[in-house]
Amino acid sequence: MDRLPQLLFGKLRQASPRPRAVAGLPQVGGRFYAYAVRRRDRLGRLEGALQGGGDHAAYGKLAKALPQGSGLLPATLVQSDARGPAGEDSRRIGGRPTVTDQQQRRHGSKYDNGLVIVDQAKYVDGFRRPCGDLSDELEELQNSTDGGFLWIGLKEPEAPEFDLVVAELGLHPLAVEDVRRGRQRAKIERYDDTLFVVLKTLKYVDATSDIETGELMVFLGQRFIVTVRRGDLSPLAKTRHQLEEHPELLRLGPVAAFHAVVDSVVDEYRRIDQELANDLEAIEAGVFAGDNSVHSATIYALKREVLEFRRAAVPLARPLSALAAPGSPLGEGEARLLLRDVADHLAQVIDHIESFDRLLTDVLHAHLARVGVSQNEDMRKISAWVAIAAMPTMIAGIYGMNFEHMPELGWKFGYPMALGIMALVCLVLHRLFRKSGWL
């Protein structure tokens, strides 16, 4: 057993430069240590994995047994499932498992299990194929003429997996910096032969009429597309599955995947557009019907959601129209026509957003005007009743001064006369105020 690490290493050094599976030793407690082999002439590429079973003592022996300058780098400690069947794909990147080929073939399953690389696949002649080493696959696709491409789906790119994808595909540092920072404005930028697209994903919450915002970033190259999702909004598993049911579209290349992603985002915009239209109609009807349940805060809250909607959709209109116009960097094929259809849908949504904003402003002003009118009506009623009450008060105050020379004080009909005058004056004032509309 003491010479086993040297033997394994020697076999691995003599193997071909392509990655090969190495038989794993018995595992202890379901954990193992992994070593990543890096070739000197292609630094940064994962070429193989040497698995050794045992505890910390075995780990130390294995480290001492490796010769200096061999190019073996210690990888992170990962968890292994000792119950897994023999021969199952055990590839790991950065200490985390990638999606296995079996999972890639199960389109209906959930790939999103907290990993950075949610899904990755190669598409050749319109059909999905398992994806191996990224740089090798990309080089093979670039040398072919079948229009194949890679589609890599990422989520929350803050781990070594994202660094690996960046290095293998050669993504531009400025775009990578935007991805890491997040909270970017919706935009489409071009870096050499790669397009970088930032989309704002939205979700309408029926219970509160709120709009939740997420972020989706896309790298579009000649032979690859990388989607980076922040947050849990707008997962792309359904979009990918629907597109895989149409090989004729996938044969168009990565532009077809880009169209499917943008189209799914804009379709959600259209659904939210309809929901906001329903909310606006309900508020408008309540305001002009005198419904006291509609308040200024309700109108202002909906106006803020429309503003959030505007921030997501409006900045995307001009660059998307440029991609769909003649002379687009995407070429003159069918994909450009598909994007033109998406741009038309987005233009309709933006027109509705503008009208929603104007209507909400008018509804808010109308509501405030109704509130002012209602307050004026209340003040007139209060003033009328005060005037009616003031006349008896004045008469009672006069006779309450008890001057000596007041003939009515000694007259036996003085008291009934004072009460009659009070009642008559109040009745006359009440009729006058009712006739003028104050009461």
GIMO-V837797 format. One record per residue. RES is the residue in three letters. PSI is psi in degrees with one decimal (NA if undefined). NEAR is the number of other ideal C-beta (glycine too) atoms within 10 Angstrom. Layout:
res-><RES & RES>
psi-><PSI & PSI>
near-><NEAR & NEAR>
This chain:
res-><MET & ASP & ARG & LEU & PRO & GLN & LEU & LEU & PHE & GLY & LYS & LEU & ARG & GLN & ALA & SER & PRO & ARG & PRO & ARG & ALA & VAL & ALA & GLY & LEU & PRO & GLN & VAL & GLY & GLY & ARG & PHE & TYR & ALA & TYR & ALA & VAL & ARG & ARG & ARG & ASP & ARG & LEU & GLY & ARG & LEU & GLU & GLY & ALA & LEU & GLN & GLY & GLY & GLY & ASP & HIS & ALA & ALA & TYR & GLY & LYS & LEU & ALA & LYS & ALA & LEU & PRO & GLN & GLY & SER & GLY & LEU & LEU & PRO & ALA & THR & LEU & VAL & GLN & SER & ASP & ALA & ARG & GLY & PRO & ALA & GLY & GLU & ASP & SER & ARG & ARG & ILE & GLY & GLY & ARG & PRO & THR & VAL & THR & ASP & GLN & GLN & GLN & ARG & ARG & HIS & GLY & SER & LYS & TYR & ASP & ASN & GLY & LEU & VAL & ILE & VAL & ASP & GLN & ALA & LYS & TYR & VAL & ASP & GLY & PHE & ARG & ARG & PRO & CYS & GLY & ASP & LEU & SER & ASP & GLU & LEU & GLU & GLU & LEU & GLN & ASN & SER & THR & ASP & GLY & GLY & PHE & LEU & TRP & ILE & GLY & LEU & LYS & GLU & PRO & GLU & ALA & PRO & GLU & PHE & ASP & LEU & VAL & VAL & ALA & GLU & LEU & GLY & LEU & HIS & PRO & LEU & ALA & VAL & GLU & ASP & VAL & ARG & ARG & GLY & ARG & GLN & ARG & ALA & LYS & ILE & GLU & ARG & TYR & ASP & ASP & THR & LEU & PHE & VAL & VAL & LEU & LYS & THR & LEU & LYS & TYR & VAL & ASP & ALA & THR & SER & ASP & ILE & GLU & THR & GLY & GLU & LEU & MET & VAL & PHE & LEU & GLY & GLN & ARG & PHE & ILE & VAL & THR & VAL & ARG & ARG & GLY & ASP & LEU & SER & PRO & LEU & ALA & LYS & THR & ARG & HIS & GLN & LEU & GLU & GLU & HIS & PRO & GLU & LEU & LEU & ARG & LEU & GLY & PRO & VAL & ALA & ALA & PHE & HIS & ALA & VAL & VAL & ASP & SER & VAL & VAL & ASP & GLU & TYR & ARG & ARG & ILE & ASP & GLN & GLU & LEU & ALA & ASN & ASP & LEU & GLU & ALA & ILE & GLU & ALA & GLY & VAL & PHE & ALA & GLY & ASP & ASN & SER & VAL & HIS & SER & ALA & THR & ILE & TYR & ALA & LEU & LYS & ARG & GLU & VAL & LEU & GLU & PHE & ARG & ARG & ALA & ALA & VAL & PRO & LEU & ALA & ARG & PRO & LEU & SER & ALA & LEU & ALA & ALA & PRO & GLY & SER & PRO & LEU & GLY & GLU & GLY & GLU & ALA & ARG & LEU & LEU & LEU & ARG & ASP & VAL & ALA & ASP & HIS & LEU & ALA & GLN & VAL & ILE & ASP & HIS & ILE & GLU & SER & PHE & ASP & ARG & LEU & LEU & THR & ASP & VAL & LEU & HIS & ALA & HIS & LEU & ALA & ARG & VAL & GLY & VAL & SER & GLN & ASN & GLU & ASP & MET & ARG & LYS & ILE & SER & ALA & TRP & VAL & ALA & ILE & ALA & ALA & MET & PRO & THR & MET & ILE & ALA & GLY & ILE & TYR & GLY & MET & ASN & PHE & GLU & HIS & MET & PRO & GLU & LEU & GLY & TRP & LYS & PHE & GLY & TYR & PRO & MET & ALA & LEU & GLY & ILE & MET & ALA & LEU & VAL & CYS & LEU & VAL & LEU & HIS & ARG & LEU & PHE & ARG & LYS & SER & GLY & TRP & LEU>
psi-><-28.3 & -29.2 & -0.5 & -43.3 & -40.4 & -40.7 & -44.1 & -41.8 & -40.0 & -42.6 & -40.1 & -37.1 & -31.7 & -10.1 & 169.4 & 160.1 & -13.1 & 150.7 & 139.3 & 152.5 & 140.4 & 131.9 & 130.3 & 145.4 & 165.5 & 136.7 & 148.1 & 119.0 & 17.3 & 13.1 & 152.0 & 164.5 & 139.9 & 145.6 & 136.7 & 131.4 & 128.2 & 127.6 & 144.5 & -35.8 & -11.5 & 71.8 & 135.0 & -7.3 & 134.9 & 119.8 & -19.7 & 170.6 & 128.6 & 117.1 & 134.3 & 133.7 & 157.3 & -168.1 & -161.2 & -33.2 & -44.0 & -36.5 & -41.5 & -41.1 & -41.5 & -39.1 & -40.5 & -32.3 & -20.1 & 130.5 & 154.0 & 146.7 & 16.2 & -13.9 & 4.8 & 129.3 & 135.7 & 130.9 & 173.9 & 157.7 & 127.3 & 162.4 & 133.2 & 146.5 & 105.8 & -14.6 & -5.1 & 149.9 & 150.9 & 143.4 & -1.6 & 146.1 & 122.9 & 28.7 & 142.7 & 144.7 & 122.3 & 28.1 & 2.2 & 144.6 & 140.9 & 175.9 & 128.8 & 164.1 & -36.0 & -38.9 & -36.4 & -33.0 & -20.3 & 88.5 & -30.8 & -10.3 & 165.8 & 116.3 & -23.4 & 92.3 & 30.5 & -3.4 & 158.4 & -48.6 & 102.0 & -42.7 & 145.3 & 140.7 & 160.4 & 137.8 & 119.8 & 125.0 & 33.0 & 2.2 & 150.2 & 138.4 & 152.4 & 148.8 & 126.0 & -134.3 & 130.2 & -48.8 & -38.5 & -43.2 & -41.9 & -41.5 & -40.3 & -40.8 & -37.3 & -28.2 & -5.3 & 170.0 & 18.2 & 1.2 & 17.6 & 162.6 & 167.1 & 143.3 & 113.9 & 124.5 & 124.6 & 156.7 & 132.1 & 71.5 & 79.0 & 33.7 & 170.7 & -23.6 & -40.8 & -38.8 & -39.0 & -45.3 & -41.9 & -44.5 & -41.6 & -37.3 & -9.8 & 45.3 & 148.9 & 137.7 & -35.8 & -41.5 & -39.1 & -38.3 & -40.7 & -38.0 & -43.1 & -40.8 & -39.9 & -172.4 & 47.4 & 157.5 & 144.2 & 127.8 & 166.8 & 120.1 & 155.4 & 126.6 & 104.3 & -117.0 & 18.6 & 135.0 & 137.1 & 120.6 & 133.5 & 120.7 & 141.6 & 115.4 & 138.7 & 154.1 & 129.8 & 127.4 & 111.1 & -36.8 & -36.4 & -2.9 & 26.6 & 159.5 & 117.3 & 143.6 & 134.8 & -167.1 & 136.1 & 122.7 & 142.2 & 130.4 & 121.7 & 112.1 & -176.2 & -29.8 & 16.2 & 159.3 & 131.9 & 122.9 & 128.5 & 118.1 & 132.5 & 127.6 & 179.4 & 6.7 & 147.8 & 60.6 & 146.4 & 5.7 & -42.6 & -40.9 & -44.4 & -42.8 & -43.4 & -39.1 & -34.8 & -16.2 & -2.5 & 80.7 & -28.6 & -29.8 & -40.9 & -26.0 & -15.1 & -12.5 & -167.4 & -19.8 & -32.5 & -41.4 & -39.8 & -43.7 & -41.9 & -39.6 & -48.7 & -39.1 & -38.9 & -38.2 & -45.7 & -34.6 & -37.5 & -36.0 & -42.6 & -37.3 & -42.0 & -35.3 & -44.4 & -39.5 & -42.6 & -36.1 & -40.6 & -42.4 & -40.9 & -40.7 & -40.3 & -42.8 & -42.9 & -43.3 & -39.2 & -38.1 & -47.0 & -10.0 & -0.8 & 25.4 & 120.3 & -8.4 & -14.7 & 121.7 & 166.6 & -34.8 & -36.1 & -44.7 & -41.8 & -37.3 & -42.3 & -35.7 & -35.9 & -37.7 & -37.3 & -38.2 & -40.3 & -38.9 & -42.5 & -43.5 & -29.3 & -38.1 & -43.1 & -46.6 & -18.8 & -15.3 & -51.6 & -50.4 & -33.1 & -37.7 & -34.7 & -37.1 & -30.1 & -6.6 & 162.5 & 144.2 & 12.7 & 148.1 & -12.1 & -4.8 & -172.3 & 21.6 & -162.9 & -31.7 & -37.4 & -36.9 & -36.7 & -41.4 & -32.3 & -36.9 & -41.5 & -40.4 & -37.3 & -42.3 & -41.0 & -38.5 & -40.3 & -41.6 & -42.7 & -39.0 & -42.1 & -38.0 & -43.5 & -43.2 & -37.4 & -42.7 & -44.9 & -43.9 & -39.7 & -37.6 & -44.5 & -40.9 & -38.8 & -43.4 & -41.7 & -40.0 & -44.1 & -36.7 & -41.1 & -38.0 & -42.2 & -41.9 & -41.9 & -40.2 & -38.5 & -40.9 & -40.5 & -41.7 & -37.7 & -41.8 & -44.3 & -41.7 & -39.3 & -44.7 & -34.5 & -41.0 & -39.8 & -41.0 & -21.0 & -32.9 & -49.9 & -35.8 & -40.4 & -44.8 & -44.5 & -34.0 & -35.5 & -48.6 & -8.9 & -1.2 & -16.8 & 45.8 & 155.2 & -37.4 & 64.4 & 99.8 & -27.7 & -18.8 & -31.5 & -3.6 & 137.0 & -19.3 & 10.1 & -42.6 & -48.3 & -35.6 & -41.6 & -42.2 & -39.5 & -40.8 & -41.3 & -47.1 & -41.3 & -43.6 & -42.3 & -41.1 & -43.0 & -45.0 & -39.6 & -43.1 & -39.1 & -42.7 & -36.2 & -39.1 & -32.9 & -7.0 & 10.1 & -21.6 & NA>
near-><8 & 7 & 9 & 14 & 20 & 13 & 10 & 19 & 19 & 12 & 12 & 18 & 12 & 7 & 14 & 6 & 11 & 10 & 17 & 12 & 12 & 18 & 7 & 16 & 16 & 8 & 16 & 12 & 9 & 11 & 14 & 22 & 20 & 18 & 22 & 20 & 21 & 16 & 12 & 7 & 7 & 10 & 9 & 11 & 19 & 19 & 17 & 18 & 19 & 20 & 19 & 21 & 16 & 18 & 11 & 8 & 8 & 18 & 15 & 11 & 15 & 21 & 14 & 8 & 16 & 16 & 11 & 5 & 7 & 13 & 14 & 20 & 9 & 13 & 19 & 12 & 11 & 16 & 10 & 18 & 11 & 12 & 6 & 12 & 6 & 6 & 7 & 10 & 15 & 19 & 15 & 17 & 20 & 18 & 15 & 16 & 18 & 20 & 22 & 14 & 15 & 11 & 16 & 20 & 12 & 11 & 17 & 7 & 14 & 10 & 20 & 15 & 11 & 8 & 18 & 22 & 23 & 23 & 23 & 21 & 22 & 23 & 26 & 16 & 11 & 18 & 13 & 18 & 16 & 15 & 21 & 15 & 16 & 22 & 17 & 13 & 22 & 21 & 12 & 15 & 21 & 12 & 8 & 11 & 6 & 12 & 17 & 22 & 25 & 24 & 26 & 22 & 24 & 23 & 23 & 16 & 21 & 13 & 16 & 14 & 19 & 22 & 16 & 19 & 24 & 19 & 14 & 20 & 18 & 11 & 20 & 16 & 9 & 10 & 21 & 20 & 9 & 19 & 22 & 12 & 8 & 15 & 9 & 16 & 11 & 20 & 15 & 19 & 14 & 15 & 15 & 8 & 10 & 18 & 22 & 22 & 24 & 22 & 26 & 22 & 22 & 21 & 16 & 19 & 11 & 7 & 5 & 10 & 17 & 15 & 20 & 14 & 16 & 18 & 20 & 23 & 22 & 21 & 26 & 25 & 20 & 13 & 21 & 25 & 24 & 26 & 24 & 25 & 23 & 19 & 16 & 13 & 17 & 20 & 20 & 24 & 16 & 12 & 19 & 22 & 11 & 13 & 23 & 18 & 9 & 12 & 13 & 9 & 20 & 24 & 17 & 20 & 24 & 26 & 24 & 25 & 26 & 24 & 24 & 23 & 24 & 24 & 18 & 21 & 26 & 21 & 13 & 17 & 22 & 14 & 12 & 20 & 20 & 11 & 16 & 21 & 14 & 10 & 19 & 20 & 11 & 15 & 21 & 18 & 11 & 18 & 21 & 13 & 8 & 9 & 12 & 7 & 6 & 20 & 13 & 11 & 8 & 18 & 23 & 11 & 15 & 22 & 17 & 13 & 22 & 22 & 14 & 15 & 25 & 16 & 14 & 24 & 24 & 15 & 16 & 26 & 15 & 11 & 17 & 22 & 17 & 13 & 24 & 21 & 12 & 7 & 8 & 17 & 11 & 19 & 12 & 10 & 13 & 15 & 22 & 19 & 11 & 21 & 22 & 17 & 13 & 22 & 22 & 13 & 17 & 23 & 14 & 14 & 22 & 18 & 11 & 20 & 22 & 13 & 13 & 22 & 15 & 10 & 17 & 23 & 12 & 12 & 20 & 18 & 11 & 14 & 20 & 13 & 11 & 14 & 13 & 10 & 10 & 12 & 10 & 10 & 12 & 10 & 11 & 15 & 13 & 11 & 12 & 19 & 15 & 10 & 15 & 18 & 12 & 13 & 16 & 16 & 11 & 11 & 15 & 12 & 9 & 12 & 14 & 7 & 7 & 7 & 8 & 5 & 5 & 13 & 7 & 12 & 12 & 7 & 11 & 6 & 9 & 14 & 12 & 10 & 11 & 16 & 13 & 11 & 13 & 16 & 11 & 11 & 16 & 16 & 11 & 12 & 18 & 16 & 11 & 14 & 18 & 11 & 9 & 10 & 9 & 17 & 15>
